[in-house]
Amino acid sequence: MIRQQLTAALAAAARDVDVDAPSEIGLEQPANRSHGEWSSNLAMVTAKAAGTNPRELADRLVAALAAQS
């Protein structure tokens, strides 16, 4: 259930920053818990098509996710 909620939130954040998210968004639990409970490679796989660098896109996605709360 949480996986679907996180995937939906990431897809919505991508739409909010005008990025076409892939049909399947990568989502995993990092082996090292200090890296967070969940991680996604959404910024890495969409940055080139979005015409930006992955770090900048990740920052925009984080801001869009924060605005959803």
CHARMM-style PDB file with segment names, atoms N, HN, CA, C and O in Angstrom:
ATOM      1  N   MET     1       0.820  -1.193   0.000  1.00  0.00      PROA
ATOM      2  CA  MET     1       0.000   0.000   0.000  1.00  0.00      PROA
ATOM      3  C   MET     1       0.867   1.262   0.000  1.00  0.00      PROA
ATOM      4  O   MET     1       0.619   2.183  -0.778  1.00  0.00      PROA
ATOM      5  N   ILE     2       1.868   1.307   0.856  1.00  0.00      PROA
ATOM      6  HN  ILE     2       2.070   0.559   1.487  1.00  0.00      PROA
ATOM      7  CA  ILE     2       2.723   2.492   0.927  1.00  0.00      PROA
ATOM      8  C   ILE     2       3.468   2.702  -0.383  1.00  0.00      PROA
ATOM      9  O   ILE     2       3.681   3.836  -0.812  1.00  0.00      PROA
ATOM     10  N   ARG     3       3.863   1.603  -1.015  1.00  0.00      PROA
ATOM     11  HN  ARG     3       3.690   0.682  -0.667  1.00  0.00      PROA
ATOM     12  CA  ARG     3       4.581   1.696  -2.293  1.00  0.00      PROA
ATOM     13  C   ARG     3       3.707   2.406  -3.336  1.00  0.00      PROA
ATOM     14  O   ARG     3       4.197   3.261  -4.074  1.00  0.00      PROA
ATOM     15  N   GLN     4       2.424   2.059  -3.398  1.00  0.00      PROA
ATOM     16  HN  GLN     4       2.026   1.364  -2.799  1.00  0.00      PROA
ATOM     17  CA  GLN     4       1.511   2.693  -4.356  1.00  0.00      PROA
ATOM     18  C   GLN     4       1.307   4.174  -4.020  1.00  0.00      PROA
ATOM     19  O   GLN     4       1.228   5.010  -4.920  1.00  0.00      PROA
ATOM     20  N   GLN     5       1.223   4.493  -2.736  1.00  0.00      PROA
ATOM     21  HN  GLN     5       1.287   3.814  -2.005  1.00  0.00      PROA
ATOM     22  CA  GLN     5       1.051   5.888  -2.328  1.00  0.00      PROA
ATOM     23  C   GLN     5       2.282   6.718  -2.688  1.00  0.00      PROA
ATOM     24  O   GLN     5       2.159   7.839  -3.181  1.00  0.00      PROA
ATOM     25  N   LEU     6       3.453   6.168  -2.443  1.00  0.00      PROA
ATOM     26  HN  LEU     6       3.553   5.257  -2.042  1.00  0.00      PROA
ATOM     27  CA  LEU     6       4.683   6.888  -2.772  1.00  0.00      PROA
ATOM     28  C   LEU     6       4.841   7.054  -4.282  1.00  0.00      PROA
ATOM     29  O   LEU     6       5.241   8.117  -4.757  1.00  0.00      PROA
ATOM     30  N   THR     7       4.529   6.010  -5.022  1.00  0.00      PROA
ATOM     31  HN  THR     7       4.205   5.147  -4.635  1.00  0.00      PROA
ATOM     32  CA  THR     7       4.621   6.086  -6.477  1.00  0.00      PROA
ATOM     33  C   THR     7       3.649   7.133  -7.021  1.00  0.00      PROA
ATOM     34  O   THR     7       4.003   7.899  -7.917  1.00  0.00      PROA
ATOM     35  N   ALA     8       2.438   7.171  -6.489  1.00  0.00      PROA
ATOM     36  HN  ALA     8       2.150   6.549  -5.761  1.00  0.00      PROA
ATOM     37  CA  ALA     8       1.455   8.165  -6.924  1.00  0.00      PROA
ATOM     38  C   ALA     8       1.923   9.580  -6.570  1.00  0.00      PROA
ATOM     39  O   ALA     8       1.749  10.508  -7.360  1.00  0.00      PROA
ATOM     40  N   ALA     9       2.508   9.743  -5.400  1.00  0.00      PROA
ATOM     41  HN  ALA     9       2.649   8.989  -4.758  1.00  0.00      PROA
ATOM     42  CA  ALA     9       3.014  11.059  -4.992  1.00  0.00      PROA
ATOM     43  C   ALA     9       4.165  11.500  -5.895  1.00  0.00      PROA
ATOM     44  O   ALA     9       4.244  12.672  -6.262  1.00  0.00      PROA
ATOM     45  N   LEU    10       5.049  10.585  -6.253  1.00  0.00      PROA
ATOM     46  HN  LEU    10       4.985   9.633  -5.955  1.00  0.00      PROA
ATOM     47  CA  LEU    10       6.162  10.912  -7.148  1.00  0.00      PROA
ATOM     48  C   LEU    10       5.657  11.264  -8.542  1.00  0.00      PROA
ATOM     49  O   LEU    10       6.161  12.195  -9.171  1.00  0.00      PROA
ATOM     50  N   ALA    11       4.669  10.527  -9.024  1.00  0.00      PROA
ATOM     51  HN  ALA    11       4.259   9.771  -8.513  1.00  0.00      PROA
ATOM     52  CA  ALA    11       4.095  10.819 -10.344  1.00  0.00      PROA
ATOM     53  C   ALA    11       3.449  12.202 -10.343  1.00  0.00      PROA
ATOM     54  O   ALA    11       3.588  12.954 -11.307  1.00  0.00      PROA
ATOM     55  N   ALA    12       2.745  12.538  -9.265  1.00  0.00      PROA
ATOM     56  HN  ALA    12       2.632  11.927  -8.482  1.00  0.00      PROA
ATOM     57  CA  ALA    12       2.119  13.861  -9.161  1.00  0.00      PROA
ATOM     58  C   ALA    12       3.181  14.958  -9.087  1.00  0.00      PROA
ATOM     59  O   ALA    12       3.025  16.016  -9.696  1.00  0.00      PROA
ATOM     60  N   ALA    13       4.250  14.708  -8.348  1.00  0.00      PROA
ATOM     61  HN  ALA    13       4.376  13.848  -7.854  1.00  0.00      PROA
ATOM     62  CA  ALA    13       5.337  15.694  -8.257  1.00  0.00      PROA
ATOM     63  C   ALA    13       5.972  15.904  -9.626  1.00  0.00      PROA
ATOM     64  O   ALA    13       6.306  17.031  -9.990  1.00  0.00      PROA
ATOM     65  N   ALA    14       6.140  14.832 -10.379  1.00  0.00      PROA
ATOM     66  HN  ALA    14       5.869  13.916 -10.083  1.00  0.00      PROA
ATOM     67  CA  ALA    14       6.710  14.952 -11.727  1.00  0.00      PROA
ATOM     68  C   ALA    14       5.803  15.815 -12.603  1.00  0.00      PROA
ATOM     69  O   ALA    14       6.283  16.682 -13.333  1.00  0.00      PROA
ATOM     70  N   ARG    15       4.506  15.579 -12.532  1.00  0.00      PROA
ATOM     71  HN  ARG    15       4.115  14.875 -11.939  1.00  0.00      PROA
ATOM     72  CA  ARG    15       3.569  16.414 -13.301  1.00  0.00      PROA
ATOM     73  C   ARG    15       3.665  17.879 -12.869  1.00  0.00      PROA
ATOM     74  O   ARG    15       3.609  18.784 -13.702  1.00  0.00      PROA
ATOM     75  N   ASP    16       3.809  18.104 -11.564  1.00  0.00      PROA
ATOM     76  HN  ASP    16       3.855  17.370 -10.887  1.00  0.00      PROA
ATOM     77  CA  ASP    16       3.885  19.466 -11.043  1.00  0.00      PROA
ATOM     78  C   ASP    16       5.093  20.238 -11.565  1.00  0.00      PROA
ATOM     79  O   ASP    16       5.049  21.461 -11.695  1.00  0.00      PROA
ATOM     80  N   VAL    17       6.172  19.514 -11.863  1.00  0.00      PROA
ATOM     81  HN  VAL    17       6.208  18.521 -11.758  1.00  0.00      PROA
ATOM     82  CA  VAL    17       7.378  20.178 -12.377  1.00  0.00      PROA
ATOM     83  C   VAL    17       7.534  19.971 -13.879  1.00  0.00      PROA
ATOM     84  O   VAL    17       8.613  20.172 -14.436  1.00  0.00      PROA
ATOM     85  N   ASP    18       6.443  19.568 -14.526  1.00  0.00      PROA
ATOM     86  HN  ASP    18       5.566  19.404 -14.074  1.00  0.00      PROA
ATOM     87  CA  ASP    18       6.398  19.400 -15.986  1.00  0.00      PROA
ATOM     88  C   ASP    18       7.394  18.374 -16.517  1.00  0.00      PROA
ATOM     89  O   ASP    18       8.098  18.616 -17.497  1.00  0.00      PROA
ATOM     90  N   VAL    19       7.435  17.230 -15.852  1.00  0.00      PROA
ATOM     91  HN  VAL    19       6.863  17.033 -15.056  1.00  0.00      PROA
ATOM     92  CA  VAL    19       8.297  16.124 -16.269  1.00  0.00      PROA
ATOM     93  C   VAL    19       7.414  14.921 -16.564  1.00  0.00      PROA
ATOM     94  O   VAL    19       6.493  14.622 -15.803  1.00  0.00      PROA
ATOM     95  N   ASP    20       7.689  14.235 -17.656  1.00  0.00      PROA
ATOM     96  HN  ASP    20       8.437  14.478 -18.274  1.00  0.00      PROA
ATOM     97  CA  ASP    20       6.965  13.013 -17.985  1.00  0.00      PROA
ATOM     98  C   ASP    20       7.586  11.851 -17.219  1.00  0.00      PROA
ATOM     99  O   ASP    20       8.700  11.421 -17.517  1.00  0.00      PROA
ATOM    100  N   ALA    21       6.860  11.356 -16.239  1.00  0.00      PROA
ATOM    101  HN  ALA    21       5.955  11.706 -15.997  1.00  0.00      PROA
ATOM    102  CA  ALA    21       7.353  10.224 -15.452  1.00  0.00      PROA
ATOM    103  C   ALA    21       7.177   8.936 -16.250  1.00  0.00      PROA
ATOM    104  O   ALA    21       6.219   8.804 -17.011  1.00  0.00      PROA
ATOM    105  N   PRO    22       8.091   7.993 -16.082  1.00  0.00      PROA
ATOM    106  CA  PRO    22       7.923   6.706 -16.754  1.00  0.00      PROA
ATOM    107  C   PRO    22       6.702   5.981 -16.200  1.00  0.00      PROA
ATOM    108  O   PRO    22       6.217   6.313 -15.118  1.00  0.00      PROA
ATOM    109  N   SER    23       6.208   4.998 -16.934  1.00  0.00      PROA
ATOM    110  HN  SER    23       6.601   4.729 -17.813  1.00  0.00      PROA
ATOM    111  CA  SER    23       5.024   4.262 -16.481  1.00  0.00      PROA
ATOM    112  C   SER    23       5.295   3.516 -15.175  1.00  0.00      PROA
ATOM    113  O   SER    23       4.388   3.330 -14.364  1.00  0.00      PROA
ATOM    114  N   GLU    24       6.527   3.096 -14.975  1.00  0.00      PROA
ATOM    115  HN  GLU    24       7.264   3.247 -15.634  1.00  0.00      PROA
ATOM    116  CA  GLU    24       6.909   2.460 -13.712  1.00  0.00      PROA
ATOM    117  C   GLU    24       8.025   3.277 -13.077  1.00  0.00      PROA
ATOM    118  O   GLU    24       9.114   3.398 -13.638  1.00  0.00      PROA
ATOM    119  N   ILE    25       7.750   3.830 -11.913  1.00  0.00      PROA
ATOM    120  HN  ILE    25       6.866   3.732 -11.457  1.00  0.00      PROA
ATOM    121  CA  ILE    25       8.727   4.642 -11.191  1.00  0.00      PROA
ATOM    122  C   ILE    25       9.508   3.733 -10.249  1.00  0.00      PROA
ATOM    123  O   ILE    25       8.923   3.023  -9.430  1.00  0.00      PROA
ATOM    124  N   GLY    26      10.836   3.761 -10.373  1.00  0.00      PROA
ATOM    125  HN  GLY    26      11.310   4.338 -11.038  1.00  0.00      PROA
ATOM    126  CA  GLY    26      11.685   2.944  -9.504  1.00  0.00      PROA
ATOM    127  C   GLY    26      11.609   3.428  -8.060  1.00  0.00      PROA
ATOM    128  O   GLY    26      11.761   4.617  -7.778  1.00  0.00      PROA
ATOM    129  N   LEU    27      11.375   2.492  -7.161  1.00  0.00      PROA
ATOM    130  HN  LEU    27      11.252   1.526  -7.390  1.00  0.00      PROA
ATOM    131  CA  LEU    27      11.244   2.811  -5.742  1.00  0.00      PROA
ATOM    132  C   LEU    27      11.818   1.637  -4.955  1.00  0.00      PROA
ATOM    133  O   LEU    27      11.456   0.485  -5.194  1.00  0.00      PROA
ATOM    134  N   GLU    28      12.718   1.934  -4.012  1.00  0.00      PROA
ATOM    135  HN  GLU    28      13.013   2.870  -3.818  1.00  0.00      PROA
ATOM    136  CA  GLU    28      13.328   0.861  -3.228  1.00  0.00      PROA
ATOM    137  C   GLU    28      13.643   1.335  -1.826  1.00  0.00      PROA
ATOM    138  O   GLU    28      13.668   2.532  -1.543  1.00  0.00      PROA
ATOM    139  N   GLN    29      13.881   0.376  -0.961  1.00  0.00      PROA
ATOM    140  HN  GLN    29      13.861  -0.597  -1.191  1.00  0.00      PROA
ATOM    141  CA  GLN    29      14.308   0.673   0.399  1.00  0.00      PROA
ATOM    142  C   GLN    29      15.823   0.514   0.450  1.00  0.00      PROA
ATOM    143  O   GLN    29      16.335  -0.579   0.207  1.00  0.00      PROA
ATOM    144  N   PRO    30      16.554   1.597   0.766  1.00  0.00      PROA
ATOM    145  CA  PRO    30      18.017   1.509   0.816  1.00  0.00      PROA
ATOM    146  C   PRO    30      18.493   0.508   1.883  1.00  0.00      PROA
ATOM    147  O   PRO    30      17.867   0.358   2.932  1.00  0.00      PROA
ATOM    148  N   ALA    31      19.579  -0.152   1.600  1.00  0.00      PROA
ATOM    149  HN  ALA    31      20.088  -0.030   0.748  1.00  0.00      PROA
ATOM    150  CA  ALA    31      20.150  -1.093   2.557  1.00  0.00      PROA
ATOM    151  C   ALA    31      20.619  -0.372   3.814  1.00  0.00      PROA
ATOM    152  O   ALA    31      20.510  -0.899   4.921  1.00  0.00      PROA
ATOM    153  N   ASN    32      21.138   0.833   3.635  1.00  0.00      PROA
ATOM    154  HN  ASN    32      21.227   1.262   2.736  1.00  0.00      PROA
ATOM    155  CA  ASN    32      21.620   1.643   4.757  1.00  0.00      PROA
ATOM    156  C   ASN    32      20.498   2.592   5.176  1.00  0.00      PROA
ATOM    157  O   ASN    32      20.168   3.520   4.439  1.00  0.00      PROA
ATOM    158  N   ARG    33      19.916   2.370   6.341  1.00  0.00      PROA
ATOM    159  HN  ARG    33      20.185   1.616   6.940  1.00  0.00      PROA
ATOM    160  CA  ARG    33      18.779   3.178   6.810  1.00  0.00      PROA
ATOM    161  C   ARG    33      19.126   4.660   6.990  1.00  0.00      PROA
ATOM    162  O   ARG    33      18.227   5.501   7.019  1.00  0.00      PROA
ATOM    163  N   SER    34      20.399   4.985   7.111  1.00  0.00      PROA
ATOM    164  HN  SER    34      21.129   4.302   7.088  1.00  0.00      PROA
ATOM    165  CA  SER    34      20.771   6.393   7.241  1.00  0.00      PROA
ATOM    166  C   SER    34      20.533   7.154   5.938  1.00  0.00      PROA
ATOM    167  O   SER    34      20.574   8.384   5.912  1.00  0.00      PROA
ATOM    168  N   HSD    35      20.284   6.413   4.858  1.00  0.00      PROA
ATOM    169  HN  HSD    35      20.251   5.414   4.879  1.00  0.00      PROA
ATOM    170  CA  HSD    35      19.984   7.020   3.558  1.00  0.00      PROA
ATOM    171  C   HSD    35      18.492   7.224   3.364  1.00  0.00      PROA
ATOM    172  O   HSD    35      18.063   7.625   2.282  1.00  0.00      PROA
ATOM    173  N   GLY    36      17.691   6.957   4.391  1.00  0.00      PROA
ATOM    174  HN  GLY    36      18.039   6.631   5.270  1.00  0.00      PROA
ATOM    175  CA  GLY    36      16.247   7.144   4.326  1.00  0.00      PROA
ATOM    176  C   GLY    36      15.514   5.821   4.279  1.00  0.00      PROA
ATOM    177  O   GLY    36      16.124   4.756   4.178  1.00  0.00      PROA
ATOM    178  N   GLU    37      14.188   5.904   4.355  1.00  0.00      PROA
ATOM    179  HN  GLU    37      13.693   6.769   4.437  1.00  0.00      PROA
ATOM    180  CA  GLU    37      13.376   4.695   4.327  1.00  0.00      PROA
ATOM    181  C   GLU    37      13.090   4.245   2.904  1.00  0.00      PROA
ATOM    182  O   GLU    37      12.979   3.047   2.644  1.00  0.00      PROA
ATOM    183  N   TRP    38      12.970   5.191   1.983  1.00  0.00      PROA
ATOM    184  HN  TRP    38      13.060   6.164   2.194  1.00  0.00      PROA
ATOM    185  CA  TRP    38      12.683   4.892   0.579  1.00  0.00      PROA
ATOM    186  C   TRP    38      13.550   5.764  -0.314  1.00  0.00      PROA
ATOM    187  O   TRP    38      13.948   6.860   0.081  1.00  0.00      PROA
ATOM    188  N   SER    39      13.842   5.285  -1.509  1.00  0.00      PROA
ATOM    189  HN  SER    39      13.518   4.395  -1.830  1.00  0.00      PROA
ATOM    190  CA  SER    39      14.557   6.091  -2.494  1.00  0.00      PROA
ATOM    191  C   SER    39      13.989   5.801  -3.882  1.00  0.00      PROA
ATOM    192  O   SER    39      13.408   4.744  -4.131  1.00  0.00      PROA
ATOM    193  N   SER    40      14.173   6.763  -4.766  1.00  0.00      PROA
ATOM    194  HN  SER    40      14.644   7.622  -4.563  1.00  0.00      PROA
ATOM    195  CA  SER    40      13.706   6.616  -6.137  1.00  0.00      PROA
ATOM    196  C   SER    40      14.756   7.204  -7.071  1.00  0.00      PROA
ATOM    197  O   SER    40      15.472   8.139  -6.714  1.00  0.00      PROA
ATOM    198  N   ASN    41      14.833   6.646  -8.257  1.00  0.00      PROA
ATOM    199  HN  ASN    41      14.251   5.887  -8.548  1.00  0.00      PROA
ATOM    200  CA  ASN    41      15.765   7.153  -9.258  1.00  0.00      PROA
ATOM    201  C   ASN    41      15.044   8.028 -10.289  1.00  0.00      PROA
ATOM    202  O   ASN    41      15.555   8.235 -11.390  1.00  0.00      PROA
ATOM    203  N   LEU    42      13.881   8.534  -9.945  1.00  0.00      PROA
ATOM    204  HN  LEU    42      13.466   8.367  -9.050  1.00  0.00      PROA
ATOM    205  CA  LEU    42      13.066   9.314 -10.878  1.00  0.00      PROA
ATOM    206  C   LEU    42      13.843  10.478 -11.487  1.00  0.00      PROA
ATOM    207  O   LEU    42      13.773  10.695 -12.696  1.00  0.00      PROA
ATOM    208  N   ALA    43      14.569  11.218 -10.683  1.00  0.00      PROA
ATOM    209  HN  ALA    43      14.625  11.041  -9.700  1.00  0.00      PROA
ATOM    210  CA  ALA    43      15.325  12.358 -11.205  1.00  0.00      PROA
ATOM    211  C   ALA    43      16.417  11.905 -12.179  1.00  0.00      PROA
ATOM    212  O   ALA    43      16.664  12.560 -13.192  1.00  0.00      PROA
ATOM    213  N   MET    44      17.056  10.800 -11.868  1.00  0.00      PROA
ATOM    214  HN  MET    44      16.855  10.268 -11.046  1.00  0.00      PROA
ATOM    215  CA  MET    44      18.133  10.305 -12.741  1.00  0.00      PROA
ATOM    216  C   MET    44      17.606   9.875 -14.108  1.00  0.00      PROA
ATOM    217  O   MET    44      18.234  10.154 -15.129  1.00  0.00      PROA
ATOM    218  N   VAL    45      16.466   9.203 -14.135  1.00  0.00      PROA
ATOM    219  HN  VAL    45      15.956   8.976 -13.306  1.00  0.00      PROA
ATOM    220  CA  VAL    45      15.980   8.656 -15.397  1.00  0.00      PROA
ATOM    221  C   VAL    45      15.214   9.669 -16.242  1.00  0.00      PROA
ATOM    222  O   VAL    45      14.979   9.427 -17.425  1.00  0.00      PROA
ATOM    223  N   THR    46      14.823  10.794 -15.657  1.00  0.00      PROA
ATOM    224  HN  THR    46      15.014  10.990 -14.695  1.00  0.00      PROA
ATOM    225  CA  THR    46      14.038  11.772 -16.416  1.00  0.00      PROA
ATOM    226  C   THR    46      14.773  13.090 -16.670  1.00  0.00      PROA
ATOM    227  O   THR    46      14.284  13.923 -17.432  1.00  0.00      PROA
ATOM    228  N   ALA    47      15.919  13.291 -16.057  1.00  0.00      PROA
ATOM    229  HN  ALA    47      16.317  12.614 -15.438  1.00  0.00      PROA
ATOM    230  CA  ALA    47      16.618  14.573 -16.159  1.00  0.00      PROA
ATOM    231  C   ALA    47      17.015  14.930 -17.590  1.00  0.00      PROA
ATOM    232  O   ALA    47      16.841  16.073 -18.012  1.00  0.00      PROA
ATOM    233  N   LYS    48      17.534  13.984 -18.322  1.00  0.00      PROA
ATOM    234  HN  LYS    48      17.675  13.056 -17.979  1.00  0.00      PROA
ATOM    235  CA  LYS    48      17.999  14.281 -19.683  1.00  0.00      PROA
ATOM    236  C   LYS    48      16.831  14.740 -20.560  1.00  0.00      PROA
ATOM    237  O   LYS    48      16.948  15.737 -21.272  1.00  0.00      PROA
ATOM    238  N   ALA    49      15.717  14.025 -20.513  1.00  0.00      PROA
ATOM    239  HN  ALA    49      15.622  13.215 -19.934  1.00  0.00      PROA
ATOM    240  CA  ALA    49      14.542  14.405 -21.299  1.00  0.00      PROA
ATOM    241  C   ALA    49      13.969  15.740 -20.837  1.00  0.00      PROA
ATOM    242  O   ALA    49      13.385  16.482 -21.627  1.00  0.00      PROA
ATOM    243  N   ALA    50      14.141  16.042 -19.543  1.00  0.00      PROA
ATOM    244  HN  ALA    50      14.616  15.440 -18.901  1.00  0.00      PROA
ATOM    245  CA  ALA    50      13.645  17.310 -18.989  1.00  0.00      PROA
ATOM    246  C   ALA    50      14.597  18.464 -19.292  1.00  0.00      PROA
ATOM    247  O   ALA    50      14.255  19.626 -19.071  1.00  0.00      PROA
ATOM    248  N   GLY    51      15.789  18.149 -19.797  1.00  0.00      PROA
ATOM    249  HN  GLY    51      16.067  17.205 -19.977  1.00  0.00      PROA
ATOM    250  CA  GLY    51      16.757  19.192 -20.147  1.00  0.00      PROA
ATOM    251  C   GLY    51      17.406  19.852 -18.944  1.00  0.00      PROA
ATOM    252  O   GLY    51      17.725  21.040 -18.981  1.00  0.00      PROA
ATOM    253  N   THR    52      17.602  19.090 -17.882  1.00  0.00      PROA
ATOM    254  HN  THR    52      17.342  18.125 -17.852  1.00  0.00      PROA
ATOM    255  CA  THR    52      18.214  19.628 -16.673  1.00  0.00      PROA
ATOM    256  C   THR    52      19.122  18.572 -16.057  1.00  0.00      PROA
ATOM    257  O   THR    52      19.127  17.420 -16.492  1.00  0.00      PROA
ATOM    258  N   ASN    53      19.883  18.959 -15.054  1.00  0.00      PROA
ATOM    259  HN  ASN    53      19.879  19.894 -14.700  1.00  0.00      PROA
ATOM    260  CA  ASN    53      20.727  17.960 -14.399  1.00  0.00      PROA
ATOM    261  C   ASN    53      19.920  17.266 -13.304  1.00  0.00      PROA
ATOM    262  O   ASN    53      18.978  17.847 -12.765  1.00  0.00      PROA
ATOM    263  N   PRO    54      20.283  16.028 -12.972  1.00  0.00      PROA
ATOM    264  CA  PRO    54      19.497  15.245 -12.018  1.00  0.00      PROA
ATOM    265  C   PRO    54      19.359  15.892 -10.642  1.00  0.00      PROA
ATOM    266  O   PRO    54      18.298  15.810 -10.022  1.00  0.00      PROA
ATOM    267  N   ARG    55      20.413  16.527 -10.167  1.00  0.00      PROA
ATOM    268  HN  ARG    55      21.274  16.594 -10.671  1.00  0.00      PROA
ATOM    269  CA  ARG    55      20.345  17.138  -8.821  1.00  0.00      PROA
ATOM    270  C   ARG    55      19.333  18.275  -8.795  1.00  0.00      PROA
ATOM    271  O   ARG    55      18.546  18.388  -7.855  1.00  0.00      PROA
ATOM    272  N   GLU    56      19.351  19.119  -9.829  1.00  0.00      PROA
ATOM    273  HN  GLU    56      19.990  19.027 -10.593  1.00  0.00      PROA
ATOM    274  CA  GLU    56      18.395  20.225  -9.896  1.00  0.00      PROA
ATOM    275  C   GLU    56      16.966  19.687  -9.979  1.00  0.00      PROA
ATOM    276  O   GLU    56      16.065  20.198  -9.314  1.00  0.00      PROA
ATOM    277  N   LEU    57      16.769  18.668 -10.786  1.00  0.00      PROA
ATOM    278  HN  LEU    57      17.501  18.252 -11.325  1.00  0.00      PROA
ATOM    279  CA  LEU    57      15.442  18.075 -10.911  1.00  0.00      PROA
ATOM    280  C   LEU    57      15.018  17.436  -9.596  1.00  0.00      PROA
ATOM    281  O   LEU    57      13.861  17.556  -9.195  1.00  0.00      PROA
ATOM    282  N   ALA    58      15.931  16.764  -8.927  1.00  0.00      PROA
ATOM    283  HN  ALA    58      16.871  16.666  -9.253  1.00  0.00      PROA
ATOM    284  CA  ALA    58      15.611  16.159  -7.632  1.00  0.00      PROA
ATOM    285  C   ALA    58      15.165  17.225  -6.636  1.00  0.00      PROA
ATOM    286  O   ALA    58      14.208  17.013  -5.891  1.00  0.00      PROA
ATOM    287  N   ASP    59      15.848  18.364  -6.617  1.00  0.00      PROA
ATOM    288  HN  ASP    59      16.625  18.536  -7.222  1.00  0.00      PROA
ATOM    289  CA  ASP    59      15.447  19.454  -5.728  1.00  0.00      PROA
ATOM    290  C   ASP    59      14.038  19.947  -6.053  1.00  0.00      PROA
ATOM    291  O   ASP    59      13.253  20.225  -5.146  1.00  0.00      PROA
ATOM    292  N   ARG    60      13.717  20.057  -7.336  1.00  0.00      PROA
ATOM    293  HN  ARG    60      14.355  19.832  -8.073  1.00  0.00      PROA
ATOM    294  CA  ARG    60      12.376  20.485  -7.745  1.00  0.00      PROA
ATOM    295  C   ARG    60      11.327  19.453  -7.358  1.00  0.00      PROA
ATOM    296  O   ARG    60      10.229  19.811  -6.933  1.00  0.00      PROA
ATOM    297  N   LEU    61      11.657  18.182  -7.502  1.00  0.00      PROA
ATOM    298  HN  LEU    61      12.549  17.891  -7.848  1.00  0.00      PROA
ATOM    299  CA  LEU    61      10.729  17.117  -7.108  1.00  0.00      PROA
ATOM    300  C   LEU    61      10.495  17.120  -5.600  1.00  0.00      PROA
ATOM    301  O   LEU    61       9.365  16.938  -5.146  1.00  0.00      PROA
ATOM    302  N   VAL    62      11.547  17.324  -4.830  1.00  0.00      PROA
ATOM    303  HN  VAL    62      12.465  17.472  -5.198  1.00  0.00      PROA
ATOM    304  CA  VAL    62      11.414  17.382  -3.367  1.00  0.00      PROA
ATOM    305  C   VAL    62      10.492  18.544  -2.973  1.00  0.00      PROA
ATOM    306  O   VAL    62       9.635  18.389  -2.103  1.00  0.00      PROA
ATOM    307  N   ALA    63      10.668  19.690  -3.606  1.00  0.00      PROA
ATOM    308  HN  ALA    63      11.365  19.816  -4.312  1.00  0.00      PROA
ATOM    309  CA  ALA    63       9.809  20.836  -3.310  1.00  0.00      PROA
ATOM    310  C   ALA    63       8.350  20.537  -3.673  1.00  0.00      PROA
ATOM    311  O   ALA    63       7.433  20.906  -2.939  1.00  0.00      PROA
ATOM    312  N   ALA    64       8.147  19.871  -4.800  1.00  0.00      PROA
ATOM    313  HN  ALA    64       8.892  19.571  -5.396  1.00  0.00      PROA
ATOM    314  CA  ALA    64       6.773  19.518  -5.209  1.00  0.00      PROA
ATOM    315  C   ALA    64       6.174  18.501  -4.232  1.00  0.00      PROA
ATOM    316  O   ALA    64       4.989  18.584  -3.908  1.00  0.00      PROA
ATOM    317  N   LEU    65       6.966  17.558  -3.768  1.00  0.00      PROA
ATOM    318  HN  LEU    65       7.929  17.491  -4.031  1.00  0.00      PROA
ATOM    319  CA  LEU    65       6.468  16.593  -2.781  1.00  0.00      PROA
ATOM    320  C   LEU    65       6.120  17.290  -1.470  1.00  0.00      PROA
ATOM    321  O   LEU    65       5.102  16.974  -0.852  1.00  0.00      PROA
ATOM    322  N   ALA    66       6.948  18.227  -1.043  1.00  0.00      PROA
ATOM    323  HN  ALA    66       7.775  18.484  -1.544  1.00  0.00      PROA
ATOM    324  CA  ALA    66       6.675  18.971   0.190  1.00  0.00      PROA
ATOM    325  C   ALA    66       5.385  19.786   0.074  1.00  0.00      PROA
ATOM    326  O   ALA    66       4.643  19.925   1.047  1.00  0.00      PROA
ATOM    327  N   ALA    67       5.126  20.315  -1.103  1.00  0.00      PROA
ATOM    328  HN  ALA    67       5.728  20.202  -1.893  1.00  0.00      PROA
ATOM    329  CA  ALA    67       3.923  21.110  -1.305  1.00  0.00      PROA
ATOM    330  C   ALA    67       2.656  20.254  -1.274  1.00  0.00      PROA
ATOM    331  O   ALA    67       1.564  20.772  -1.038  1.00  0.00      PROA
ATOM    332  N   GLN    68       2.796  18.945  -1.510  1.00  0.00      PROA
ATOM    333  HN  GLN    68       3.683  18.524  -1.701  1.00  0.00      PROA
ATOM    334  CA  GLN    68       1.648  18.042  -1.453  1.00  0.00      PROA
ATOM    335  C   GLN    68       1.160  17.827  -0.029  1.00  0.00      PROA
ATOM    336  O   GLN    68      -0.007  17.502   0.190  1.00  0.00      PROA
ATOM    337  N   SER    69       2.048  18.008   0.935  1.00  0.00      PROA
ATOM    338  HN  SER    69       2.996  18.272   0.757  1.00  0.00      PROA
ATOM    339  CA  SER    69       1.704  17.725   2.340  1.00  0.00      PROA
ATOM    340  C   SER    69       0.780  18.764   2.931  1.00  0.00      PROA
ATOM    341  OT1 SER    69       0.404  18.663   4.099  1.00  0.00      PROA
TER     342      SER     69
END
